[in-house]
Amino acid sequence: MEHVEAVIIGGGQSGLATAHALVRAGLKPVVLEASDRAAGSWPHYYDSLTLSSPARFSALPGVPFGRNRDRYPNRDEVATYLTAYADRLQADIRTSRSVTVVRAGGTGFTVELEGGGQLWARAVVAASGSFGRPPRRS
């Protein structure tokens, strides 16, 4: 089992912003993203989707969202921005990694991955959003 400081489940806006904050705090987070790139669900939304607010309100910490901060970016622009943001982060981003279960125990958490593999972390952040439907465990 691999031991890491923190695991972030989801590589969309919330997961990437969380990774940025953890890196600034001196931690080395591992971001687990189910899709093939860190952009969350954005590449899978409908073609004509645009943000409901200007780019200036949608930028993640440390990186402006384009030159025209008053425009409303479309789906592909958001996905491109998030992918570029992920590339700049000093975090371990692992794509095509689906989490099946998280178990608390002792002083941390065990994170089990689809297809096998486990990570142990002192902290886990669930930033997977509402696009997918994680299974409920009793």
VEXDREN-2710 file (C-alpha; in Angstrom, 1 decimal):
% VEXDREN-2710
k/r/px/py/pz
1/MET/0.0/0.0/0.0
2/GLU/1.3/3.4/-1.0
3/HIS/1.5/6.0/1.8
4/VAL/0.8/9.7/0.8
5/GLU/0.1/12.9/2.7
6/ALA/-3.2/13.7/1.2
7/VAL/-5.6/12.3/-1.4
8/ILE/-8.0/14.5/-3.4
9/ILE/-10.7/12.6/-5.2
10/GLY/-11.6/14.5/-8.3
11/GLY/-9.6/16.6/-10.7
12/GLY/-12.1/19.3/-11.6
13/GLN/-12.3/22.9/-10.3
14/SER/-12.7/22.0/-6.6
15/GLY/-10.0/19.3/-6.7
16/LEU/-7.5/21.4/-8.4
17/ALA/-8.1/24.4/-6.2
18/THR/-7.7/22.2/-3.2
19/ALA/-4.5/20.8/-4.5
20/HIS/-3.2/24.3/-5.0
21/ALA/-4.0/25.2/-1.4
22/LEU/-2.3/22.0/-0.1
23/VAL/0.8/22.6/-2.1
24/ARG/1.0/26.2/-0.8
25/ALA/0.7/24.7/2.8
26/GLY/3.7/22.5/2.1
27/LEU/1.9/19.2/1.5
28/LYS/2.3/16.9/-1.5
29/PRO/-1.2/15.9/-2.5
30/VAL/-2.2/13.1/-4.9
31/VAL/-5.2/14.0/-7.1
32/LEU/-7.2/11.0/-8.4
33/GLU/-9.2/11.7/-11.5
34/ALA/-11.5/9.1/-13.0
35/SER/-11.3/10.5/-16.6
36/ASP/-8.3/10.7/-18.9
37/ARG/-7.4/14.2/-18.0
38/ALA/-7.7/16.7/-15.1
39/ALA/-10.6/18.7/-16.2
40/GLY/-13.4/17.2/-14.2
41/SER/-16.6/16.6/-16.0
42/TRP/-16.3/19.6/-18.3
43/PRO/-15.2/17.7/-21.5
44/HIS/-18.4/15.5/-21.1
45/TYR/-21.0/18.3/-20.9
46/TYR/-23.0/19.4/-23.9
47/ASP/-21.2/21.3/-26.7
48/SER/-23.0/24.7/-26.3
49/LEU/-22.5/25.0/-22.5
50/THR/-21.0/28.3/-21.3
51/LEU/-20.3/29.5/-17.8
52/SER/-23.1/31.5/-16.2
53/SER/-20.6/34.1/-14.9
54/PRO/-17.7/36.0/-16.5
55/ALA/-14.2/34.4/-16.5
56/ARG/-13.0/36.8/-13.8
57/PHE/-15.2/35.0/-11.3
58/SER/-14.2/31.5/-12.5
59/ALA/-10.4/31.7/-12.3
60/LEU/-8.7/29.3/-10.0
61/PRO/-6.1/30.6/-7.5
62/GLY/-2.9/32.0/-9.1
63/VAL/-3.9/31.8/-12.8
64/PRO/-6.2/34.3/-14.6
65/PHE/-8.8/32.8/-16.9
66/GLY/-7.9/34.2/-20.3
67/ARG/-7.3/37.8/-21.4
68/ASN/-10.9/39.0/-21.6
69/ARG/-12.1/38.6/-18.0
70/ASP/-15.6/39.8/-19.0
71/ARG/-16.4/37.1/-21.4
72/TYR/-18.3/33.9/-20.6
73/PRO/-16.1/30.9/-21.5
74/ASN/-17.6/27.9/-23.2
75/ARG/-17.2/24.2/-22.3
76/ASP/-14.0/23.6/-24.3
77/GLU/-12.4/26.8/-23.0
78/VAL/-13.1/25.7/-19.4
79/ALA/-11.7/22.2/-20.1
80/THR/-8.6/23.6/-21.7
81/TYR/-8.1/26.1/-18.8
82/LEU/-8.4/23.3/-16.2
83/THR/-6.0/21.0/-18.0
84/ALA/-3.4/23.8/-18.3
85/TYR/-4.0/24.7/-14.6
86/ALA/-3.4/21.0/-13.6
87/ASP/-0.2/21.0/-15.7
88/ARG/1.2/24.0/-13.7
89/LEU/0.4/22.5/-10.3
90/GLN/3.2/20.8/-8.3
91/ALA/0.9/18.0/-7.4
92/ASP/0.8/14.3/-8.3
93/ILE/-2.2/14.1/-10.6
94/ARG/-3.2/10.6/-11.6
95/THR/-5.8/10.2/-14.3
96/SER/-7.9/7.2/-15.2
97/ARG/-8.1/6.4/-11.5
98/SER/-11.5/5.7/-10.0
99/VAL/-11.9/5.4/-6.3
100/THR/-14.2/2.6/-5.1
101/VAL/-14.2/3.0/-1.4
102/VAL/-12.6/5.2/1.4
103/ARG/-12.2/3.7/4.8
104/ALA/-11.3/5.5/8.0
105/GLY/-9.1/3.8/10.4
106/GLY/-6.5/4.7/13.0
107/THR/-4.9/8.0/12.1
108/GLY/-5.9/8.1/8.4
109/PHE/-7.8/6.7/5.5
110/THR/-7.4/3.8/3.1
111/VAL/-8.4/4.7/-0.4
112/GLU/-9.2/1.7/-2.7
113/LEU/-8.9/2.1/-6.4
114/GLU/-10.9/0.3/-9.1
115/GLY/-8.9/-2.5/-10.6
116/GLY/-6.8/-2.8/-7.5
117/GLY/-4.4/-0.7/-5.6
118/GLN/-4.6/1.2/-2.3
119/LEU/-3.4/4.4/-0.9
120/TRP/-3.2/5.4/2.7
121/ALA/-3.4/9.1/3.6
122/ARG/-3.7/11.3/6.7
123/ALA/-6.3/13.3/4.9
124/VAL/-8.8/12.7/2.1
125/VAL/-10.8/15.4/0.3
126/ALA/-13.9/14.3/-1.8
127/ALA/-14.1/16.8/-4.7
128/SER/-15.8/14.6/-7.2
129/GLY/-18.8/16.8/-7.7
130/SER/-22.2/15.6/-8.7
131/PHE/-21.6/14.4/-12.3
132/GLY/-20.9/10.8/-11.2
133/ARG/-22.8/8.7/-8.7
134/PRO/-20.5/7.2/-6.1
135/PRO/-21.9/4.0/-4.6
136/ARG/-23.3/4.2/-1.0
137/ARG/-21.8/1.8/1.4
138/SER/-23.5/0.9/4.7
END
